[in-house]
Amino acid sequence: MKKSLLALAALGAFAGAAHAQSSVTLYGIIDEGFNYTSNVQTAGTPRRSGNHLYNLSSGVLQGSRWGLRGAEDLGGGLKAVFVLEGGFDVNSGALGQGGDLFGRQAYVGLSSQFGTVTMGRQYDSVVDYVGPLEAGDQWGGYIAAHPNDLDNFNNANRVNNAIKFTSANYAGLTFGGMYSVGGVAGATGKNQIYSVGAGYNNGPLVLGVGYLNVRDPNTSFWGNQPNASATGGNNIGNATLTGVQKNPVIAGFATAHTYQVAGAGGAYTIGAATLGVTYSFIQFSALGADPVTSTAASPVPGYRGTATFNNGEINFKYQLTPALVLGAAYDYTRLADFNGHGGGHYNQGALGADYFLSKRTDVYLIGVYQHASGTDSTGQQAVASINGLTPSNSNNQTTVRVGIRHKF
């Protein structure tokens, strides 16, 4: 009898130890709010006339999501890790990211003292190392991101079929890289994506650099969601946009063979104040190499050559009280002269306030104003186009949001 009891106790202890070595966590974010947006473009509406929009929307400060995160200790410092994370719309209950069940992230891999290798649908290195330094990733949400998130700092787009390495932390220094196989027989380079980056976070100083290279971006990057056409139409940008022009900031460059982003940023904290800057260089090269069907709703000019953007942001954050954060940012985007057009200019300002009711629940206020001038990517007079919203019918646009966020 004693032996049986001892055996049972030993078995229970072993089961408890095995349980301690493995974990699965359910987590999520619900972000909902009320918005006002000016000068919303609608079909048949002439430019420079006001159409104001009042609506509820989900996932602005942070994308509404739920996910599973797990790890298993394999011994010798080696762990198996995985993440399955899906986005959703609070107002309709619909899946986000074009209908993907786990459209935000879905990967599995191994982690050791030297770093982590994962495979699946993941973020690129620009998102990992530079993105957190822009205002949109901190207190401003996607509406405070750069126009149409043209540099992907705000992770509007993920990468499918990706193999990724993330280093361990070496006294504040981390680095990594990602490669996405194209998966096209006989054309190794088609649809391939790769990126590299590094970051430094130690004390008051934070630095980040990253590079992203995407082949055939209209299908491999912007068209990698279920409801995006892989052969026609204009995939470039977010599927949620409903205006007459989809992403006029970059839509005209959908035929590019290669899309590249080089970005850098830094932030320095003194007491309760943090000052940050980011810079990105964006290039659409070999225009015309990837034919795209042009429609009246999504015009794609027959450009040749290369189009480039430069984007610079300065942001400021102040921890007024332990519960209240205030933020301000200014962003400037310039489209260089292309195909005989004079290029375009986008000036954007943002203000925000975030008040934490508890560790898991906060309420916030965000306001963004954008002014556009010159010529946009479609060869037309530039209109304001705040990220994630329907473009303006004029060169100005303002949006204000009051929201609540709960984490679980």
C-alpha positions in Angstrom: 0.0 0.0 0.0 2.8 2.4 1.0 4.6 1.6 -2.3 1.4 2.4 -4.3 1.0 5.7 -2.5 4.6 6.6 -3.0 4.3 5.7 -6.7 1.2 7.8 -7.0 2.9 10.7 -5.3 5.9 10.4 -7.5 3.7 10.4 -10.6 1.9 13.4 -9.4 5.1 15.3 -8.8 6.4 14.3 -12.3 3.1 15.5 -13.9 3.4 18.8 -12.0 7.0 19.3 -13.2 6.0 18.5 -16.8 3.2 21.0 -16.5 5.6 23.7 -15.2 7.8 23.1 -18.2 5.1 23.9 -20.7 2.7 26.8 -21.0 -0.1 28.0 -23.3 -1.5 31.5 -22.8 -4.7 33.0 -24.2 -4.5 36.7 -24.6 -6.2 39.5 -26.5 -7.0 43.2 -27.0 -10.4 44.8 -27.6 -10.2 48.3 -29.0 -13.3 50.3 -29.8 -14.2 53.9 -30.3 -16.2 56.8 -31.9 -14.7 58.8 -34.8 -15.2 62.0 -36.7 -13.6 62.4 -40.1 -13.8 65.4 -42.5 -13.9 65.6 -46.3 -14.5 61.9 -47.0 -14.4 61.0 -50.6 -17.4 59.2 -52.1 -18.3 58.0 -55.6 -19.6 60.9 -57.8 -18.6 63.6 -55.3 -16.6 66.4 -56.7 -13.3 67.3 -55.0 -13.2 70.1 -52.5 -16.6 69.6 -51.1 -17.2 68.5 -47.5 -18.5 65.1 -46.6 -18.2 64.5 -42.9 -18.3 61.0 -41.4 -19.3 59.9 -37.9 -18.8 56.2 -37.2 -17.6 53.5 -34.8 -14.5 51.6 -35.6 -12.4 48.9 -34.0 -8.7 48.5 -33.5 -7.3 52.0 -34.0 -4.9 52.4 -31.1 -4.1 48.7 -31.3 -5.7 46.1 -33.5 -8.4 44.2 -31.8 -7.2 40.6 -31.5 -7.1 37.3 -29.7 -4.3 34.8 -29.7 -2.6 31.8 -28.2 1.1 31.8 -27.2 2.9 28.8 -26.0 6.3 27.4 -25.0 7.7 23.9 -24.1 11.0 23.4 -22.4 12.9 20.7 -24.4 15.9 20.7 -22.1 19.4 22.1 -22.4 18.1 25.6 -22.8 16.1 24.8 -25.9 12.4 25.6 -26.1 9.6 25.0 -28.7 7.5 28.2 -29.2 4.4 29.2 -31.1 2.0 32.0 -31.7 -1.4 32.0 -33.3 -3.0 35.4 -33.4 -6.1 36.7 -35.3 -7.6 40.1 -35.7 -11.3 40.9 -35.6 -13.8 43.8 -35.9 -15.7 44.5 -32.7 -18.6 46.1 -34.5 -19.4 43.3 -36.9 -17.5 40.3 -35.4 -15.8 39.8 -38.8 -12.2 38.5 -39.0 -9.5 41.0 -39.8 -6.7 40.9 -42.3 -8.9 40.1 -45.2 -10.6 37.1 -43.5 -7.5 35.1 -42.3 -8.3 33.1 -39.1 -4.8 33.9 -37.8 -4.0 36.9 -40.0 -1.9 38.8 -37.6 0.7 36.2 -36.8 1.0 32.4 -37.1 4.3 30.8 -36.5 6.2 28.0 -34.7 9.9 27.6 -34.0 12.8 26.9 -31.6 14.3 29.2 -29.0 17.7 29.0 -27.4 20.2 31.1 -25.4 21.5 32.5 -28.8 18.1 33.5 -30.3 14.9 32.2 -31.9 14.2 30.7 -35.3 10.5 30.7 -36.4 8.5 29.9 -39.5 5.1 31.1 -40.7 3.3 34.4 -41.2 5.3 37.0 -39.4 6.4 40.7 -39.1 9.4 42.0 -41.1 12.5 43.5 -39.5 11.5 47.1 -40.2 8.3 46.5 -38.1 10.4 44.9 -35.3 13.2 47.4 -34.9 12.0 50.8 -36.3 8.2 50.6 -36.1 8.0 50.9 -32.2 9.7 54.4 -32.5 7.0 56.1 -34.6 4.1 57.8 -32.9 1.5 55.5 -34.4 3.0 52.4 -32.6 3.0 54.3 -29.2 0.0 56.5 -28.5 -1.3 57.6 -31.9 -2.7 54.3 -33.4 -2.8 53.6 -37.1 -4.4 57.0 -37.9 -1.2 58.7 -36.8 1.0 56.4 -38.9 2.7 57.7 -42.0 0.4 58.3 -45.1 -1.0 54.9 -46.1 1.7 53.4 -43.9 3.9 53.5 -47.0 7.0 52.3 -45.1 5.1 49.6 -43.1 6.4 51.0 -39.8 2.8 50.5 -38.5 2.7 46.8 -39.6 -0.2 47.2 -42.0 1.2 44.2 -43.9 2.6 40.8 -42.8 4.8 38.3 -44.6 3.7 34.8 -45.5 6.0 31.8 -45.8 8.6 33.5 -43.7 11.7 32.1 -42.0 12.9 34.4 -39.3 15.8 34.7 -36.8 15.7 37.0 -33.7 18.8 37.2 -31.6 19.1 37.1 -27.8 19.6 40.4 -26.0 23.2 41.3 -25.7 23.4 44.2 -23.2 20.6 46.0 -25.0 21.6 45.0 -28.5 19.3 42.7 -30.6 19.3 41.9 -34.3 17.6 39.7 -36.8 16.5 38.9 -40.3 13.7 37.3 -42.3 13.4 35.6 -45.6 10.1 34.6 -47.4 10.4 32.0 -50.1 8.5 32.9 -53.3 7.2 29.4 -53.9 7.0 29.8 -57.7 8.5 26.8 -59.6 11.2 27.8 -62.0 11.4 31.4 -60.7 13.3 31.4 -57.4 13.3 35.2 -57.0 9.6 35.8 -57.8 7.5 37.0 -54.8 10.5 36.7 -52.5 10.8 39.0 -49.5 13.7 39.6 -47.2 14.6 42.0 -44.4 17.3 42.7 -41.8 17.4 44.9 -38.8 19.0 45.8 -35.4 18.0 47.6 -32.3 19.6 49.0 -29.1 17.7 49.7 -25.9 19.6 50.5 -22.8 18.7 53.1 -20.3 17.3 56.3 -21.7 18.5 55.6 -25.3 16.6 53.5 -27.9 17.8 53.1 -31.5 16.6 51.0 -34.4 17.5 50.4 -38.1 15.8 48.1 -40.7 15.7 47.2 -44.3 12.9 45.5 -46.3 13.1 44.2 -49.9 9.9 42.9 -51.6 9.7 41.4 -55.1 6.4 41.7 -57.0 4.8 43.6 -54.1 1.3 43.9 -55.5 0.9 40.1 -55.1 3.5 39.0 -52.6 3.0 41.8 -50.0 -0.3 43.7 -50.5 -2.0 40.8 -52.2 -1.3 38.1 -49.6 -4.8 38.2 -48.0 -7.8 36.0 -48.9 -9.9 38.7 -50.4 -7.1 40.3 -52.5 -6.8 39.4 -56.2 -3.5 37.9 -57.1 -3.9 38.5 -60.8 -5.9 41.7 -61.4 -7.2 44.9 -59.8 -5.2 47.0 -57.5 -4.1 45.1 -54.3 -1.8 47.8 -53.1 -2.7 48.9 -49.6 -5.4 48.0 -47.1 -8.5 46.1 -48.3 -10.6 48.1 -45.9 -10.3 51.4 -47.9 -13.6 52.2 -49.7 -12.9 55.5 -51.4 -12.9 56.1 -55.2 -9.1 56.0 -55.1 -7.5 53.2 -53.1 -4.4 54.6 -51.4 -3.7 57.5 -53.9 -0.3 58.1 -52.1 1.2 54.8 -53.6 -1.6 53.1 -55.7 -0.1 54.3 -59.0 3.1 52.3 -58.3 1.3 48.9 -58.1 3.2 47.7 -61.2 6.6 47.9 -59.5 8.9 44.9 -59.7 10.6 45.8 -56.3 9.5 47.7 -53.3 12.2 48.7 -50.8 12.3 50.4 -47.4 15.3 51.6 -45.5 14.4 53.0 -42.1 16.0 54.3 -38.9 14.9 55.9 -35.7 15.8 56.8 -32.2 14.4 58.1 -28.9 15.8 59.6 -25.8 14.1 59.9 -22.4 14.8 62.6 -19.8 12.6 62.2 -16.7 9.0 62.0 -17.8 9.7 63.3 -21.4 10.7 61.2 -24.4 11.7 62.8 -27.7 11.9 60.5 -30.8 12.7 60.7 -34.5 12.3 58.3 -37.5 13.3 58.4 -41.1 12.5 56.2 -44.0 13.5 56.0 -47.7 10.9 54.2 -49.9 11.5 53.1 -53.4 9.3 51.5 -56.1 11.6 50.3 -58.9 11.1 48.9 -62.4 7.6 50.3 -62.7 5.6 48.5 -65.4 7.3 45.1 -64.7 4.3 43.6 -62.9 1.1 44.3 -65.0 -1.9 45.3 -63.0 -5.5 45.7 -64.3 -6.5 49.4 -64.2 -10.1 50.3 -63.4 -12.0 53.5 -63.1 -12.1 52.9 -59.3 -8.4 52.0 -59.1 -6.5 53.8 -61.9 -2.9 52.5 -62.5 -0.9 54.7 -64.9 1.5 53.1 -67.3 4.7 54.4 -65.6 8.2 53.3 -66.2 11.3 53.8 -64.2 11.5 54.4 -60.4 9.5 56.4 -57.8 10.9 57.3 -54.4 9.6 58.8 -51.2 11.4 60.3 -48.2 9.6 60.4 -44.8 10.6 62.1 -41.6 8.9 62.2 -38.2 9.5 63.9 -34.9 7.5 62.8 -31.9 7.2 63.7 -28.3 5.7 61.8 -25.3 5.2 63.1 -21.8 4.2 61.0 -18.7 2.2 63.7 -17.0 1.1 61.3 -14.2 1.5 57.5 -13.7 -1.9 57.1 -15.3 -1.8 59.8 -18.0 0.3 60.0 -21.2 0.3 62.9 -23.6 1.8 62.8 -27.1 2.4 65.0 -30.1 4.0 64.3 -33.5 4.8 65.9 -36.9 5.4 63.9 -40.0 6.5 65.0 -43.5 6.3 62.8 -46.6 7.8 63.8 -50.0 7.2 62.0 -53.3 10.1 62.9 -55.6 9.6 64.0 -59.2 8.6 60.9 -61.3 7.7 60.4 -65.0 7.6 64.2 -65.6 5.3 64.8 -62.7 6.4 67.3 -60.0 5.9 64.9 -57.1 3.8 65.4 -53.9 4.0 66.6 -50.4 2.1 65.4 -47.3 2.3 67.3 -44.0 0.7 65.6 -40.9 0.3 66.5 -37.3 -1.1 64.4 -34.5 -2.0 64.9 -30.8 -3.0 62.2 -28.3 -3.9 61.6 -24.7 -4.1 58.1 -23.0 -5.5 57.6 -19.5 -5.2 54.3 -17.8 -8.1 53.3 -15.6 -6.2 50.2 -14.6 -3.3 48.1 -15.8 -5.6 46.5 -18.4 -8.1 49.2 -19.3 -7.5 52.7 -20.7 -9.4 55.5 -22.5 -7.8 57.7 -25.1 -8.3 60.7 -27.4 -6.4 61.0 -30.8 -6.6 63.9 -33.3 -4.8 63.9 -36.7 -4.7 66.5 -39.4 -3.1 66.1 -42.9 -2.5 68.5 -45.7 -1.5 67.3 -49.2 -0.1 69.3 -52.2 1.5 68.6 -55.6 0.8 65.4 -57.6 0.0 62.0 -56.1 1.1 58.5 -57.4 -1.8 58.4 -59.9 -0.7 61.6 -61.6 -3.6 63.6 -60.2 -3.7 66.5 -57.8 -2.7 65.1 -54.4 -5.5 64.7 -51.8 -5.1 64.1 -48.1 -5.1 60.4 -47.2 -4.9 59.6 -43.5 -3.7 56.0 -43.0 -6.5 53.5 -42.8 -9.3 55.9 -43.7 -11.1 56.7 -46.9 -9.1 59.4 -48.8 -10.2 63.0 -48.7 -12.0 64.8 -51.5 -9.7 67.7 -51.0 -6.1 68.4 -50.0 -7.1 68.5 -46.3 -8.4 65.9 -43.9 -9.0 65.8 -40.1 -10.0 62.9 -37.9 -10.7 62.7 -34.2 -11.2 59.5 -32.2 -12.3 58.8 -28.6 -11.8 55.2 -27.7 -11.4 52.5 -25.0 -9.0 49.6 -25.0 -9.1 46.5 -22.8 -6.4 43.9 -22.6 -6.9 40.3 -21.4 
